[in-house]
Amino acid sequence: MRRIHVTGNSSSGKSTFAAALADAIGAEFVELDALNWLPDWVGLNATDPDKLVRRFADATSGDTWVAAGSYMTFAQQAFWSRLDTVIYLDLPMPLLVWRVLRRSWQRWRSQELLWGTNVENFWKHLAVWRGEESLVWWIVTQHAHKQRRLFDQVADPQWRHVRFIRLKSTREIGAFLAACRTSQRQEPAP
């Protein structure tokens, strides 16, 4: 594995897992959210999609990297032709909802800066009647869609060069990461 895309639903742990995996295999970590979000929560995905694709392509131009984030349409345009592995974090929806609430609460309380100057708004995520503005709404409505999309990609001959790995629990995620760390330590130096 040299060029990896870690994807999954919101709060599945994509960035945390991808950063640890990049460290374990000696690869560059690429956080797609950091490339998309501008100040005041302006997303290039909505305002300048071509620029976002260029940013993704530039960030993944090297030989070894682990990219974290969904943005599937943009990622496929920017780097999937060179991708060798997709790791899909497919955790149960109740766990994802719990995680987004806990994470958003912690970020909101600490006023943690996200991707430049952005700050989490915890209460917005509870307002499920606002649709896409709520990460709780997003997780619930996108869960099955993201799973179906992954299965479609696995079956698509355009992506036959890609190895797909689906991790369905925190235990599987931990075991996979531990195996990567062990494998990296056992490889002989060039």
Salt bridges, closest charged atoms under 4 A:
ASP90 OD2 - ARG166 NH2 2.64
GLU112 OE1 - ARG107 NE 3.92
GLU120 OE1 - ARG107 NH1 3.30
GLU120 OE2 - HIS125 NE2 2.55
GLU133 OE1 - ARG130 NH1 3.87
